[in-house]
Amino acid sequence: MPFPYLNETLELNEITRKTAEGSFISLANGITHYQLSGSQNGTPIVLIHGFSTPYFIFDTTFNFLVQAGFRVLRYDLLGRGYSDRPRTAYNMRLFVNQLKQLLDGLELQPINLVGLSMGGAISAAFTNQYPAYVQRHVLIDPAGAKRISLPITLEALKLPIFGELALGLLGSGHMIKDIAADMLNQETVAHFQNQYKIQMQYKGFKRALLSTLRNGMLESIYETYAALGKLQKATLIFWGKNDKTIPFEDSQTLLHALPHAELHALEHCGHIPHYEKPHIVNPILLEFLSK
């Protein structure tokens, strides 16, 4: 019998997905929700979100790049947003395969790849495995240079049974509240939280997050970044200097692996600089992707 996660009351199906914008494609591990827009002749840009926040985190970036003439794809990782929540191990292999199948299904390659937080780790692993697919690489406060140091309460979620009980019975309110810690700009918090909690009503969300934690997606993948550095792909890095989730100091470790990368540190900014300070990030991003 499935664990009864409170507040997860809806099934993801054709009826509930009619409320979502974007499109859907059936892949090997389930249906993926995506949005593809912009000039048919534009350079393809693919945006990968992080641990739990679905593709709305790229609203401003997506619209900016489309208006700039690019062909832009964003999608929900499995277990998030309106994508399926299969009963499987949410590990690097799953997420890399999802991206590969999505690109093949949409016939979209080569691409420029943008990865946020855990999405940065996924983008690095994907580029190592399929280097011919990727021309340029952008990392935004990426995970994986070092192991992410989690509070003891989150570390405890990795424990069998306890994790299900804690997150299933008590987690929703705390998750919505704690997600604001990623941002310094409090004006955006309420809007962010209202968008975030939509996905929480669909069955399988918390199960997917627990599996992601337990399958090492927030551990160090320094060796992957070091291998990526040898490919010498043009790389741009953004990092908020006040990031509480992945400390800015980790950027120096990442630069050891990617010494050719161009780093932009953003003052008075948290974990999602493209969302908090698009007026700074977007012009730099445009210049890099237009070279």
Contacts in CASP RR format, 6 or more apart in sequence:
PFRMAT RR
TARGET T0000
AUTHOR 0000-0000-0000
METHOD contacts of the structure
MODEL  1
MPFPYLNETLELNEITRKTAEGSFISLANGITHYQLSGSQNGTPIVLIHG
FSTPYFIFDTTFNFLVQAGFRVLRYDLLGRGYSDRPRTAYNMRLFVNQLK
QLLDGLELQPINLVGLSMGGAISAAFTNQYPAYVQRHVLIDPAGAKRISL
PITLEALKLPIFGELALGLLGSGHMIKDIAADMLNQETVAHFQNQYKIQM
QYKGFKRALLSTLRNGMLESIYETYAALGKLQKATLIFWGKNDKTIPFED
SQTLLHALPHAELHALEHCGHIPHYEKPHIVNPILLEFLSK
2 203 0 8 1.000
3 164 0 8 1.000
3 168 0 8 1.000
3 207 0 8 1.000
4 168 0 8 1.000
5 164 0 8 1.000
5 167 0 8 1.000
5 168 0 8 1.000
5 203 0 8 1.000
5 204 0 8 1.000
5 205 0 8 1.000
5 206 0 8 1.000
5 207 0 8 1.000
6 168 0 8 1.000
6 169 0 8 1.000
6 172 0 8 1.000
7 172 0 8 1.000
7 200 0 8 1.000
7 201 0 8 1.000
8 200 0 8 1.000
8 201 0 8 1.000
8 202 0 8 1.000
8 203 0 8 1.000
8 204 0 8 1.000
8 205 0 8 1.000
8 206 0 8 1.000
9 201 0 8 1.000
9 203 0 8 1.000
10 16 0 8 1.000
10 201 0 8 1.000
10 202 0 8 1.000
10 203 0 8 1.000
11 202 0 8 1.000
11 203 0 8 1.000
12 31 0 8 1.000
12 82 0 8 1.000
12 84 0 8 1.000
12 85 0 8 1.000
12 202 0 8 1.000
12 203 0 8 1.000
16 202 0 8 1.000
17 24 0 8 1.000
17 33 0 8 1.000
17 82 0 8 1.000
20 33 0 8 1.000
20 82 0 8 1.000
21 35 0 8 1.000
22 33 0 8 1.000
22 34 0 8 1.000
22 35 0 8 1.000
23 33 0 8 1.000
23 34 0 8 1.000
23 35 0 8 1.000
23 36 0 8 1.000
24 31 0 8 1.000
24 32 0 8 1.000
24 33 0 8 1.000
24 34 0 8 1.000
24 82 0 8 1.000
25 31 0 8 1.000
25 32 0 8 1.000
25 34 0 8 1.000
25 102 0 8 1.000
25 105 0 8 1.000
25 106 0 8 1.000
26 32 0 8 1.000
27 98 0 8 1.000
27 101 0 8 1.000
27 102 0 8 1.000
28 97 0 8 1.000
28 101 0 8 1.000
29 78 0 8 1.000
29 84 0 8 1.000
29 86 0 8 1.000
29 88 0 8 1.000
29 94 0 8 1.000
29 97 0 8 1.000
29 98 0 8 1.000
30 78 0 8 1.000
30 83 0 8 1.000
30 84 0 8 1.000
30 86 0 8 1.000
31 83 0 8 1.000
31 84 0 8 1.000
32 75 0 8 1.000
32 76 0 8 1.000
32 78 0 8 1.000
32 83 0 8 1.000
32 84 0 8 1.000
32 98 0 8 1.000
32 102 0 8 1.000
33 54 0 8 1.000
33 55 0 8 1.000
33 75 0 8 1.000
33 76 0 8 1.000
33 81 0 8 1.000
33 82 0 8 1.000
33 83 0 8 1.000
34 55 0 8 1.000
34 73 0 8 1.000
34 74 0 8 1.000
34 75 0 8 1.000
34 76 0 8 1.000
34 102 0 8 1.000
34 106 0 8 1.000
35 55 0 8 1.000
35 62 0 8 1.000
35 73 0 8 1.000
35 74 0 8 1.000
35 75 0 8 1.000
36 71 0 8 1.000
36 72 0 8 1.000
36 73 0 8 1.000
36 106 0 8 1.000
36 108 0 8 1.000
37 62 0 8 1.000
37 66 0 8 1.000
37 71 0 8 1.000
37 72 0 8 1.000
38 66 0 8 1.000
38 69 0 8 1.000
38 70 0 8 1.000
38 71 0 8 1.000
38 72 0 8 1.000
39 69 0 8 1.000
39 70 0 8 1.000
39 71 0 8 1.000
40 71 0 8 1.000
41 71 0 8 1.000
42 69 0 8 1.000
42 70 0 8 1.000
42 71 0 8 1.000
43 70 0 8 1.000
43 71 0 8 1.000
43 112 0 8 1.000
43 289 0 8 1.000
44 70 0 8 1.000
44 71 0 8 1.000
44 72 0 8 1.000
44 73 0 8 1.000
44 108 0 8 1.000
44 109 0 8 1.000
44 110 0 8 1.000
44 111 0 8 1.000
44 112 0 8 1.000
45 65 0 8 1.000
45 70 0 8 1.000
45 71 0 8 1.000
45 72 0 8 1.000
45 73 0 8 1.000
45 111 0 8 1.000
45 112 0 8 1.000
45 113 0 8 1.000
45 114 0 8 1.000
45 289 0 8 1.000
46 72 0 8 1.000
46 73 0 8 1.000
46 74 0 8 1.000
46 99 0 8 1.000
46 103 0 8 1.000
46 108 0 8 1.000
46 111 0 8 1.000
46 112 0 8 1.000
46 113 0 8 1.000
46 114 0 8 1.000
47 55 0 8 1.000
47 58 0 8 1.000
47 61 0 8 1.000
47 62 0 8 1.000
47 72 0 8 1.000
47 73 0 8 1.000
47 74 0 8 1.000
47 114 0 8 1.000
47 115 0 8 1.000
47 116 0 8 1.000
48 75 0 8 1.000
48 77 0 8 1.000
48 99 0 8 1.000
48 113 0 8 1.000
48 114 0 8 1.000
48 115 0 8 1.000
48 116 0 8 1.000
48 119 0 8 1.000
48 120 0 8 1.000
48 122 0 8 1.000
48 123 0 8 1.000
49 55 0 8 1.000
49 57 0 8 1.000
49 58 0 8 1.000
49 74 0 8 1.000
49 76 0 8 1.000
49 77 0 8 1.000
49 80 0 8 1.000
49 115 0 8 1.000
49 116 0 8 1.000
49 117 0 8 1.000
49 119 0 8 1.000
50 57 0 8 1.000
50 77 0 8 1.000
50 115 0 8 1.000
50 116 0 8 1.000
50 117 0 8 1.000
50 118 0 8 1.000
50 119 0 8 1.000
50 120 0 8 1.000
50 143 0 8 1.000
51 117 0 8 1.000
51 118 0 8 1.000
51 143 0 8 1.000
51 209 0 8 1.000
51 212 0 8 1.000
51 217 0 8 1.000
51 218 0 8 1.000
52 80 0 8 1.000
52 175 0 8 1.000
52 179 0 8 1.000
52 196 0 8 1.000
52 209 0 8 1.000
53 80 0 8 1.000
53 179 0 8 1.000
53 196 0 8 1.000
54 76 0 8 1.000
54 77 0 8 1.000
54 80 0 8 1.000
54 81 0 8 1.000
54 82 0 8 1.000
54 83 0 8 1.000
54 199 0 8 1.000
55 62 0 8 1.000
55 74 0 8 1.000
55 75 0 8 1.000
55 76 0 8 1.000
55 81 0 8 1.000
56 195 0 8 1.000
57 116 0 8 1.000
57 272 0 8 1.000
57 275 0 8 1.000
58 74 0 8 1.000
58 116 0 8 1.000
58 274 0 8 1.000
60 274 0 8 1.000
60 275 0 8 1.000
60 278 0 8 1.000
60 282 0 8 1.000
61 114 0 8 1.000
61 274 0 8 1.000
61 275 0 8 1.000
61 278 0 8 1.000
61 281 0 8 1.000
61 282 0 8 1.000
61 285 0 8 1.000
62 72 0 8 1.000
62 74 0 8 1.000
64 278 0 8 1.000
64 282 0 8 1.000
64 285 0 8 1.000
64 286 0 8 1.000
65 72 0 8 1.000
65 285 0 8 1.000
65 286 0 8 1.000
65 289 0 8 1.000
66 72 0 8 1.000
68 286 0 8 1.000
68 290 0 8 1.000
70 289 0 8 1.000
71 108 0 8 1.000
73 102 0 8 1.000
73 106 0 8 1.000
73 108 0 8 1.000
73 111 0 8 1.000
75 83 0 8 1.000
75 102 0 8 1.000
76 82 0 8 1.000
76 83 0 8 1.000
77 83 0 8 1.000
77 95 0 8 1.000
77 98 0 8 1.000
77 119 0 8 1.000
77 122 0 8 1.000
78 84 0 8 1.000
78 85 0 8 1.000
78 86 0 8 1.000
78 90 0 8 1.000
78 94 0 8 1.000
78 95 0 8 1.000
78 98 0 8 1.000
78 208 0 8 1.000
79 85 0 8 1.000
79 86 0 8 1.000
79 90 0 8 1.000
79 204 0 8 1.000
79 205 0 8 1.000
79 208 0 8 1.000
79 209 0 8 1.000
80 199 0 8 1.000
80 205 0 8 1.000
80 208 0 8 1.000
81 198 0 8 1.000
81 199 0 8 1.000
81 202 0 8 1.000
81 205 0 8 1.000
82 199 0 8 1.000
82 202 0 8 1.000
85 202 0 8 1.000
85 203 0 8 1.000
85 204 0 8 1.000
85 205 0 8 1.000
85 207 0 8 1.000
85 208 0 8 1.000
87 207 0 8 1.000
88 94 0 8 1.000
88 211 0 8 1.000
89 211 0 8 1.000
89 215 0 8 1.000
90 208 0 8 1.000
90 211 0 8 1.000
90 212 0 8 1.000
90 215 0 8 1.000
90 217 0 8 1.000
91 215 0 8 1.000
91 216 0 8 1.000
91 217 0 8 1.000
92 121 0 8 1.000
92 122 0 8 1.000
92 125 0 8 1.000
92 215 0 8 1.000
92 217 0 8 1.000
92 221 0 8 1.000
95 119 0 8 1.000
95 122 0 8 1.000
95 125 0 8 1.000
95 217 0 8 1.000
96 122 0 8 1.000
96 125 0 8 1.000
96 126 0 8 1.000
96 129 0 8 1.000
99 122 0 8 1.000
99 126 0 8 1.000
100 126 0 8 1.000
100 129 0 8 1.000
100 130 0 8 1.000
100 133 0 8 1.000
103 109 0 8 1.000
103 111 0 8 1.000
103 133 0 8 1.000
109 132 0 8 1.000
109 133 0 8 1.000
110 132 0 8 1.000
110 133 0 8 1.000
110 134 0 8 1.000
110 135 0 8 1.000
111 133 0 8 1.000
111 134 0 8 1.000
111 135 0 8 1.000
112 134 0 8 1.000
112 135 0 8 1.000
112 136 0 8 1.000
112 137 0 8 1.000
112 138 0 8 1.000
112 289 0 8 1.000
113 123 0 8 1.000
113 126 0 8 1.000
113 127 0 8 1.000
113 134 0 8 1.000
113 136 0 8 1.000
113 137 0 8 1.000
113 138 0 8 1.000
114 123 0 8 1.000
114 138 0 8 1.000
114 140 0 8 1.000
114 285 0 8 1.000
115 122 0 8 1.000
115 123 0 8 1.000
115 138 0 8 1.000
115 139 0 8 1.000
115 140 0 8 1.000
115 142 0 8 1.000
116 140 0 8 1.000
116 141 0 8 1.000
116 142 0 8 1.000
116 272 0 8 1.000
116 274 0 8 1.000
117 140 0 8 1.000
117 141 0 8 1.000
117 142 0 8 1.000
117 143 0 8 1.000
117 245 0 8 1.000
117 246 0 8 1.000
117 271 0 8 1.000
117 272 0 8 1.000
118 143 0 8 1.000
118 212 0 8 1.000
118 217 0 8 1.000
118 218 0 8 1.000
119 142 0 8 1.000
119 143 0 8 1.000
120 139 0 8 1.000
120 140 0 8 1.000
120 142 0 8 1.000
120 143 0 8 1.000
121 142 0 8 1.000
121 143 0 8 1.000
121 144 0 8 1.000
121 217 0 8 1.000
121 221 0 8 1.000
121 224 0 8 1.000
123 134 0 8 1.000
123 137 0 8 1.000
123 139 0 8 1.000
123 142 0 8 1.000
124 137 0 8 1.000
124 139 0 8 1.000
124 142 0 8 1.000
124 221 0 8 1.000
124 224 0 8 1.000
124 225 0 8 1.000
124 228 0 8 1.000
125 221 0 8 1.000
125 224 0 8 1.000
126 133 0 8 1.000
126 134 0 8 1.000
127 133 0 8 1.000
127 134 0 8 1.000
127 137 0 8 1.000
127 228 0 8 1.000
127 231 0 8 1.000
127 233 0 8 1.000
128 224 0 8 1.000
128 227 0 8 1.000
128 228 0 8 1.000
128 231 0 8 1.000
131 231 0 8 1.000
131 233 0 8 1.000
134 233 0 8 1.000
135 233 0 8 1.000
135 234 0 8 1.000
136 233 0 8 1.000
136 234 0 8 1.000
136 235 0 8 1.000
136 236 0 8 1.000
136 288 0 8 1.000
136 289 0 8 1.000
136 291 0 8 1.000
137 228 0 8 1.000
137 233 0 8 1.000
137 234 0 8 1.000
137 235 0 8 1.000
137 236 0 8 1.000
138 235 0 8 1.000
138 236 0 8 1.000
138 237 0 8 1.000
138 238 0 8 1.000
138 285 0 8 1.000
138 288 0 8 1.000
138 289 0 8 1.000
139 235 0 8 1.000
139 236 0 8 1.000
139 237 0 8 1.000
139 238 0 8 1.000
139 254 0 8 1.000
139 261 0 8 1.000
140 237 0 8 1.000
140 238 0 8 1.000
140 239 0 8 1.000
140 272 0 8 1.000
140 273 0 8 1.000
140 274 0 8 1.000
141 238 0 8 1.000
141 239 0 8 1.000
141 240 0 8 1.000
141 243 0 8 1.000
141 245 0 8 1.000
141 246 0 8 1.000
141 270 0 8 1.000
141 271 0 8 1.000
141 272 0 8 1.000
141 273 0 8 1.000
142 237 0 8 1.000
142 246 0 8 1.000
142 254 0 8 1.000
143 217 0 8 1.000
143 218 0 8 1.000
143 246 0 8 1.000
144 218 0 8 1.000
144 219 0 8 1.000
144 220 0 8 1.000
144 221 0 8 1.000
144 222 0 8 1.000
144 224 0 8 1.000
144 225 0 8 1.000
144 246 0 8 1.000
144 250 0 8 1.000
145 220 0 8 1.000
145 222 0 8 1.000
145 225 0 8 1.000
145 246 0 8 1.000
145 250 0 8 1.000
145 251 0 8 1.000
145 253 0 8 1.000
145 254 0 8 1.000
145 257 0 8 1.000
146 220 0 8 1.000
146 222 0 8 1.000
146 250 0 8 1.000
146 253 0 8 1.000
147 218 0 8 1.000
147 219 0 8 1.000
147 220 0 8 1.000
148 218 0 8 1.000
148 219 0 8 1.000
148 245 0 8 1.000
148 246 0 8 1.000
150 218 0 8 1.000
153 166 0 8 1.000
154 213 0 8 1.000
156 162 0 8 1.000
156 163 0 8 1.000
156 166 0 8 1.000
157 163 0 8 1.000
157 166 0 8 1.000
157 167 0 8 1.000
157 210 0 8 1.000
157 213 0 8 1.000
158 210 0 8 1.000
158 213 0 8 1.000
158 214 0 8 1.000
163 210 0 8 1.000
164 210 0 8 1.000
167 206 0 8 1.000
167 209 0 8 1.000
167 210 0 8 1.000
168 206 0 8 1.000
171 206 0 8 1.000
172 197 0 8 1.000
172 200 0 8 1.000
175 200 0 8 1.000
176 193 0 8 1.000
176 196 0 8 1.000
176 197 0 8 1.000
176 200 0 8 1.000
179 192 0 8 1.000
179 193 0 8 1.000
179 196 0 8 1.000
180 186 0 8 1.000
180 189 0 8 1.000
180 192 0 8 1.000
180 193 0 8 1.000
181 244 0 8 1.000
181 245 0 8 1.000
182 244 0 8 1.000
182 245 0 8 1.000
182 270 0 8 1.000
182 271 0 8 1.000
182 272 0 8 1.000
183 189 0 8 1.000
183 192 0 8 1.000
183 270 0 8 1.000
183 271 0 8 1.000
183 272 0 8 1.000
183 275 0 8 1.000
183 276 0 8 1.000
184 242 0 8 1.000
184 268 0 8 1.000
184 269 0 8 1.000
184 270 0 8 1.000
184 276 0 8 1.000
185 276 0 8 1.000
185 277 0 8 1.000
188 275 0 8 1.000
188 276 0 8 1.000
192 275 0 8 1.000
199 205 0 8 1.000
200 206 0 8 1.000
212 218 0 8 1.000
222 253 0 8 1.000
222 257 0 8 1.000
225 254 0 8 1.000
225 257 0 8 1.000
225 258 0 8 1.000
226 257 0 8 1.000
228 257 0 8 1.000
228 258 0 8 1.000
229 235 0 8 1.000
229 257 0 8 1.000
229 258 0 8 1.000
229 259 0 8 1.000
229 260 0 8 1.000
232 260 0 8 1.000
234 288 0 8 1.000
234 291 0 8 1.000
235 258 0 8 1.000
235 260 0 8 1.000
235 261 0 8 1.000
235 262 0 8 1.000
236 261 0 8 1.000
236 262 0 8 1.000
236 264 0 8 1.000
236 284 0 8 1.000
236 285 0 8 1.000
236 288 0 8 1.000
237 251 0 8 1.000
237 254 0 8 1.000
237 255 0 8 1.000
237 258 0 8 1.000
237 261 0 8 1.000
237 262 0 8 1.000
237 263 0 8 1.000
237 264 0 8 1.000
238 264 0 8 1.000
238 266 0 8 1.000
238 273 0 8 1.000
238 274 0 8 1.000
238 281 0 8 1.000
238 284 0 8 1.000
239 248 0 8 1.000
239 251 0 8 1.000
239 263 0 8 1.000
239 264 0 8 1.000
239 265 0 8 1.000
239 266 0 8 1.000
239 273 0 8 1.000
240 248 0 8 1.000
240 265 0 8 1.000
240 266 0 8 1.000
240 267 0 8 1.000
240 269 0 8 1.000
240 270 0 8 1.000
240 271 0 8 1.000
240 273 0 8 1.000
241 248 0 8 1.000
241 265 0 8 1.000
241 266 0 8 1.000
241 267 0 8 1.000
241 268 0 8 1.000
241 269 0 8 1.000
241 270 0 8 1.000
242 248 0 8 1.000
242 268 0 8 1.000
242 269 0 8 1.000
242 270 0 8 1.000
243 269 0 8 1.000
243 270 0 8 1.000
243 271 0 8 1.000
244 270 0 8 1.000
244 271 0 8 1.000
245 271 0 8 1.000
246 271 0 8 1.000
248 265 0 8 1.000
251 263 0 8 1.000
251 265 0 8 1.000
254 261 0 8 1.000
255 261 0 8 1.000
255 263 0 8 1.000
262 288 0 8 1.000
264 281 0 8 1.000
264 284 0 8 1.000
266 273 0 8 1.000
266 277 0 8 1.000
266 280 0 8 1.000
266 281 0 8 1.000
269 276 0 8 1.000
269 277 0 8 1.000
270 276 0 8 1.000
273 280 0 8 1.000
273 281 0 8 1.000
274 281 0 8 1.000
274 282 0 8 1.000
274 285 0 8 1.000
END
